[in-house]
Amino acid sequence: MLAKPDAYYWAALINCKVLNSITFGAFLLVPCLSVLANIELGIDHLESTKFEVLHEKKVGLLTHPAGKNANGISTVMILKKASQVNLVSLFGPEHGIYGDEKASVPVDDKIDHRTGLPVYSLYGKFRKPTKEMLANLDCLVIDLQDVGVRCYTYISCMKYAMEACFENGVEVIVLDRPNPLGGNKVAGPMIDLEWISYVGAFPMPFVHGLTIAEIALWSKQVRGILNIDDKIRKKGKLTLVPMKGWDRAMTWPSSGLKWHPTSPNIPHLDSVAGYPMTGLGAQLGNFKHGIGTKHPFRFLTFKGKTAEELKMALQSLKLPGLDYRIMTLDNPSGRKEEGIYLIISDWQNWQPTALAFAMMQLTARWQDPNPFLAAKESEATLFNKHVGSSDWWNYLVSAGRTVDPSPFLEKWKIQVSEFRKQTKPFLLY
């Protein structure tokens, strides 16, 4: 797919380049290894080239607290201290540049206390950088750790930033990072175009299997993904700084990288895997998925059911790759509560979104009236923006206790297969 000139790998698209030195290798594919991979992140790669692509440019940086190099040093400070880099402004996504802002809460512009630089919020008055924010920039560096899930808004933030930069003649430079779910886990429904929003900005399955640089490359190359004039898309400048040593089949534990919290409810790695399992469609019904406990997205309770009843019901569904342990945790109110901790017992056979639809199935079976039928219009809209499938919603509303997600799961597998084919030309690893 990529040719190899001296300085860069040039991708097969107009005005896009990829920094050289991509390496490939075979890695063991188990969660825990005695020998760990040696990963060079995009920021590490950029540093090893002495920031060549940033020379003599006025630089903006879109990042968050998980934007660190392999040694845990912040990208903000790396660029600020580099004599070759003229860092002039910072941009923050949802949760802010410090990562301490609550979900769905607008974030104000501020001054970064570490550098004295202005921080423009892209989750406040504006979601898309304005012409004024970009006026003093030659390029915008994007260093955001994603979690591999469509509704996680950092990739939406990147999309809006790419659109604004291309419209205003500002180069976009994406520093790549691993997809923590790996590059082979692709699952869940495609999003209907009517539900495209900030919590579903790309036409992709719920679990997409791409790195953030691959998403940027795909968006740049394929017409209609970016919401801008096609001539502007083609003219826009995109530079990708890839990783070295990462393989698509690699798990995060095998990478040897430390997990840095990406948002308040993704404090550790087990929450990353839990997010597509229990966060999808959890807005309606009696299920709670551990938010406010020490195991967000991995601790399940259901109002009106004991932990033992819930465990038996989940076991009866025979979902591949999952096991269940009864556990007692402090709930958000500080009271002890018994529930189910989710264990991924077989990573290879684990299906990231299957449990989410099983939870909806149990909700429809156990609750009367049907919470999906009784949903307010605003609740239904939020649900569909996340799940993305009008057909599934209509079925949930009408089927009641007889809900069976199996036909939908099979249909989505076909759509996933087609998505893999469409995005294969843009895989960097």
C-alpha positions in Angstrom: 0.0 0.0 0.0 2.8 2.5 0.9 5.9 3.4 -1.1 9.1 4.3 0.7 10.9 7.6 -0.3 13.8 8.6 1.9 12.0 10.9 4.2 8.4 9.8 4.3 6.0 7.0 3.5 3.5 8.6 1.1 0.0 7.2 1.3 -2.0 6.8 -1.8 -3.9 10.1 -1.5 -3.5 13.7 -2.2 -1.6 15.8 0.4 -1.1 13.1 3.0 2.1 11.8 4.3 3.2 9.3 6.9 6.4 9.6 8.8 8.8 6.7 8.0 10.1 3.8 10.0 6.9 1.7 10.4 8.0 -1.8 11.4 6.1 -5.0 11.5 6.5 -8.0 13.6 4.8 -11.0 15.2 3.7 -10.9 18.8 2.2 -13.4 21.2 -1.5 -12.6 21.6 -2.3 -13.3 25.2 -3.1 -10.7 27.8 -0.2 -11.4 30.1 3.3 -12.0 28.8 6.7 -12.5 30.4 8.3 -10.7 27.4 6.6 -7.4 26.5 6.7 -5.6 23.2 8.8 -2.4 22.8 6.3 0.1 21.5 7.3 3.5 20.2 4.2 5.7 20.2 3.6 8.5 17.7 4.9 11.1 20.1 8.0 9.0 20.7 8.5 8.6 16.9 8.1 12.4 16.5 10.7 13.0 19.1 13.1 10.5 17.6 13.0 12.5 14.3 13.9 15.7 16.3 10.4 17.1 15.5 11.3 17.5 11.8 7.8 18.0 10.6 7.3 20.8 13.1 10.3 22.9 12.2 9.6 26.6 11.5 5.9 26.1 12.1 3.6 27.7 14.6 2.1 24.7 16.4 -1.2 24.0 18.1 -1.8 20.8 20.1 -5.1 19.0 20.7 -4.6 16.5 23.6 -5.6 15.4 27.0 -3.9 13.8 30.1 -3.4 10.4 28.4 -1.4 12.2 25.8 2.0 11.0 27.1 5.0 9.3 25.7 6.0 5.7 26.5 7.8 6.9 29.6 4.8 8.8 30.9 5.9 12.3 30.0 3.2 14.7 28.8 3.1 15.6 25.1 2.3 19.1 26.2 5.6 19.4 28.0 7.6 17.5 25.4 6.6 20.0 22.7 6.9 23.0 25.0 10.4 22.2 26.1 11.7 21.2 22.6 13.8 24.0 21.2 12.8 22.9 17.6 9.1 23.5 18.3 7.1 26.7 18.5 4.1 25.6 20.6 1.6 28.6 20.7 -1.7 27.2 21.8 -3.5 24.1 23.2 -6.9 22.6 22.5 -8.9 20.4 24.9 -11.6 17.8 24.1 -14.5 16.5 26.3 -13.3 16.2 29.9 -10.8 19.0 29.3 -7.1 19.1 28.8 -6.6 18.0 32.4 -9.2 15.2 32.2 -11.1 16.2 35.3 -14.3 17.5 33.7 -17.4 15.4 34.0 -19.0 13.8 30.9 -21.4 15.9 28.9 -20.5 19.0 30.9 -19.3 22.0 28.8 -15.7 23.1 29.4 -14.5 26.7 29.4 -11.4 28.1 27.8 -8.5 28.6 30.2 -4.8 29.2 30.6 -2.6 26.1 31.0 -0.9 26.4 34.4 2.1 24.4 33.2 3.0 26.4 30.1 1.0 29.7 30.4 -0.5 28.9 26.9 -4.1 29.5 26.1 -6.3 26.4 26.1 -9.3 26.5 23.7 -12.1 24.2 24.7 -13.6 22.1 22.0 -16.3 20.9 24.3 -17.9 24.2 25.4 -19.2 27.1 23.3 -17.5 25.5 20.3 -17.1 21.9 19.2 -15.3 22.9 16.0 -12.2 25.1 16.1 -13.0 28.6 14.9 -11.1 30.6 12.3 -9.9 32.8 15.1 -8.5 29.9 17.1 -6.6 28.7 14.1 -5.5 32.1 12.7 -2.0 32.0 14.3 -1.2 28.3 13.4 0.6 26.5 10.6 -0.3 23.1 11.9 -2.4 21.4 14.6 -0.9 18.3 16.3 -3.5 15.8 17.5 -2.5 13.4 20.3 -5.5 11.7 21.7 -5.8 8.2 23.2 -9.0 6.6 21.9 -10.7 3.5 23.4 -11.8 1.9 20.1 -15.5 2.7 20.5 -17.6 4.9 18.1 -19.3 7.0 20.7 -16.2 8.0 22.6 -16.0 11.6 21.6 -12.2 12.0 21.1 -12.4 10.8 17.5 -15.4 13.1 17.0 -13.3 15.9 18.2 -10.5 15.0 15.8 -13.0 14.9 12.9 -14.3 18.4 13.6 -10.7 19.6 14.1 -9.7 18.1 10.7 -12.6 19.8 9.0 -11.8 23.2 10.5 -8.1 22.9 9.7 -8.7 21.9 6.1 -11.1 24.8 5.6 -8.6 27.3 7.0 -5.4 26.0 5.4 -3.9 24.5 8.6 -2.0 21.2 8.4 -3.2 18.4 10.6 -0.5 16.1 12.2 -1.9 13.0 13.9 0.4 11.2 16.4 -0.8 7.6 16.5 -1.6 5.4 19.5 -2.8 1.8 20.0 -6.4 0.9 19.8 -6.6 -0.7 23.3 -9.2 -3.2 22.1 -6.7 -4.2 19.4 -7.0 -3.9 15.7 -9.0 -7.1 15.1 -12.0 -6.5 17.4 -14.7 -5.0 15.2 -18.3 -5.5 16.3 -21.7 -4.1 16.8 -24.2 -2.2 14.7 -23.3 0.3 11.9 -24.7 3.7 12.5 -27.7 4.8 10.4 -26.9 8.1 8.8 -29.9 9.8 10.5 -28.1 9.2 13.9 -24.7 10.7 13.0 -23.9 13.1 15.9 -21.0 14.0 18.2 -21.5 10.6 19.9 -21.4 8.8 16.6 -19.6 11.0 14.1 -18.2 8.3 11.8 -20.0 5.7 9.6 -18.4 2.7 11.4 -19.4 -0.2 13.7 -19.7 0.5 17.4 -16.3 -1.2 18.0 -14.2 -0.1 15.0 -10.8 -1.7 15.2 -8.9 1.3 13.9 -6.2 3.5 15.4 -6.8 7.2 15.5 -4.3 7.8 12.6 -6.1 5.2 10.5 -9.4 6.9 11.1 -7.8 10.2 10.0 -6.4 8.6 6.9 -9.7 6.9 6.0 -11.5 10.2 6.5 -9.1 12.1 4.4 -9.2 9.6 1.5 -12.9 8.7 1.3 -15.5 11.2 0.1 -18.4 12.1 2.4 -16.9 11.2 5.8 -15.8 14.7 6.5 -18.6 17.3 6.4 -16.7 19.7 4.1 -16.5 20.6 0.4 -14.8 17.8 -1.5 -12.2 20.1 -3.1 -11.2 21.4 0.4 -10.9 17.7 1.6 -8.6 16.9 -1.3 -6.5 20.0 -0.8 -6.2 19.6 3.0 -2.8 18.6 4.4 -2.6 15.5 6.7 0.6 14.1 8.1 0.5 10.9 10.1 3.2 9.9 12.7 2.8 6.2 13.2 3.9 3.9 16.0 6.7 1.4 15.8 6.4 -2.1 17.2 2.6 -2.3 17.4 0.7 -5.1 15.8 -3.1 -5.3 15.2 -3.5 -8.4 17.2 -1.6 -7.1 20.2 -3.4 -6.6 23.5 -2.7 -3.6 25.6 -1.1 -5.7 28.4 1.3 -7.2 25.9 2.4 -3.8 24.7 4.1 -3.0 28.0 2.5 0.4 28.0 1.0 1.9 31.2 -2.7 2.9 31.0 -3.3 6.5 31.7 -7.0 7.4 32.4 -8.6 8.9 29.3 -11.7 10.2 31.2 -13.1 10.0 34.7 -15.0 6.8 34.1 -12.2 5.0 32.2 -9.6 5.1 35.0 -8.1 1.7 34.2 -7.8 -0.9 31.5 -10.7 -3.2 32.6 -13.1 -0.2 32.1 -11.9 0.0 28.5 -13.1 -3.5 27.8 -16.2 -3.0 29.9 -17.3 0.2 28.0 -18.6 -1.5 24.8 -20.0 -4.4 26.9 -22.2 -2.5 29.3 -22.1 1.2 28.3 -24.0 0.7 25.0 -27.7 1.3 25.5 -27.4 1.4 29.3 -29.4 4.7 29.5 -32.7 2.9 29.8 -33.9 0.2 32.3 -32.9 -1.1 35.7 -29.3 -2.1 34.9 -26.5 -0.2 36.5 -23.0 -0.8 35.1 -20.7 0.3 37.9 -20.4 4.0 37.4 -19.4 5.5 40.7 -17.8 2.3 41.9 -14.1 1.2 41.6 -15.0 -0.9 38.6 -16.9 1.3 36.1 -18.5 -0.6 33.2 -17.5 -4.0 34.7 -19.8 -4.2 37.7 -23.5 -5.0 37.0 -26.6 -4.8 39.1 -30.2 -4.9 38.3 -32.9 -3.4 40.5 -35.3 -6.1 41.7 -32.9 -9.0 41.0 -30.3 -10.5 43.4 -26.7 -11.0 42.3 -27.3 -14.8 42.1 -30.4 -14.4 39.9 -28.5 -12.0 37.6 -25.5 -14.4 37.4 -27.7 -17.3 36.5 -29.5 -15.3 33.8 -26.3 -14.2 32.3 -24.8 -17.7 32.4 -27.9 -19.1 30.6 -27.2 -16.8 27.6 -23.8 -18.6 27.0 -22.0 -15.5 25.7 -18.6 -16.5 24.4 -15.5 -15.4 26.3 -17.3 -14.2 29.4 -17.5 -15.4 33.0 -19.2 -13.8 36.0 -18.2 -13.4 39.7 -20.5 -12.2 42.5 -18.8 -9.2 44.2 -19.7 -6.6 46.8 -18.6 -3.0 46.2 -19.4 0.4 47.6 -22.0 2.0 45.4 -22.1 5.8 44.5 -24.0 6.4 47.7 -21.3 4.7 49.8 -23.5 1.7 50.6 -22.4 -1.9 50.1 -24.0 -3.5 47.1 -23.8 -7.0 45.7 -23.5 -7.4 42.0 -21.7 -9.1 39.2 -18.1 -8.5 38.1 -17.5 -9.3 34.4 -14.5 -11.5 33.6 -13.2 -11.8 30.1 -12.1 -15.5 30.2 -11.3 -15.9 26.5 -10.1 -12.8 24.7 -10.0 -14.3 21.3 -13.7 -15.5 21.4 -15.0 -12.5 23.4 -17.5 -10.4 21.4 -17.3 -6.8 22.7 -20.9 -5.8 22.2 -22.8 -9.0 22.6 -23.4 -8.5 26.3 -24.9 -5.1 25.7 -27.7 -6.5 23.6 -28.2 -9.4 26.1 -28.7 -6.8 28.8 -31.4 -5.1 26.7 -33.0 -8.5 26.2 -33.1 -9.1 29.9 -34.4 -5.6 30.5 -37.3 -6.2 28.1 -38.0 -9.6 29.7 -37.9 -8.4 33.3 -39.4 -4.9 33.3 -43.1 -4.1 33.0 -43.9 -1.8 31.3 -41.3 -2.1 28.6 -38.8 0.7 29.4 -38.0 1.1 25.7 -41.7 1.5 24.8 -42.2 3.9 27.7 -39.1 6.0 26.9 -39.4 9.8 26.4 -38.5 11.1 23.0 -35.3 12.6 24.4 -34.3 9.3 26.0 -35.0 7.4 22.7 -33.0 10.0 20.8 -30.0 9.6 23.1 -30.2 5.8 23.0 -30.3 5.8 19.2 -27.4 8.3 18.9 -25.3 5.8 20.8 -26.5 2.5 19.3 -27.2 3.9 15.9 -29.7 1.4 14.6 -33.3 2.5 14.0 -34.3 -1.1 13.2 -33.1 -2.3 16.5 -34.9 0.4 18.4 -38.2 -0.3 16.6 -37.8 -4.0 17.4 -37.1 -3.3 21.1 -40.2 -1.2 21.3 -42.5 -3.6 19.6 -41.2 -7.1 20.6 -41.5 -6.7 24.4 -40.5 -9.8 26.4 -39.9 -11.8 23.2 -36.8 -9.7 22.2 -34.1 -11.9 20.6 -31.0 -10.0 19.3 -29.6 -13.0 17.4 -30.8 -12.0 13.9 -29.5 -8.5 14.4 -26.1 -9.7 15.6 -25.8 -11.8 12.5 -26.8 -8.9 10.2 -24.3 -6.7 11.9 -21.5 -9.3 11.4 -22.1 -9.0 7.7 -21.9 -5.2 7.9 -18.7 -5.5 10.0 -17.2 -7.7 7.3 -18.0 -5.1 4.6 -16.5 -2.3 6.8 -13.3 -4.3 7.2 -13.0 -4.5 3.4 -13.7 -0.8 2.9 -11.1 0.3 5.5 -8.4 -2.3 4.7 -6.5 0.1 2.2 -6.0 2.6 5.1 -4.5 0.2 7.7 -1.0 1.3 8.8 -0.1 -1.9 10.6 
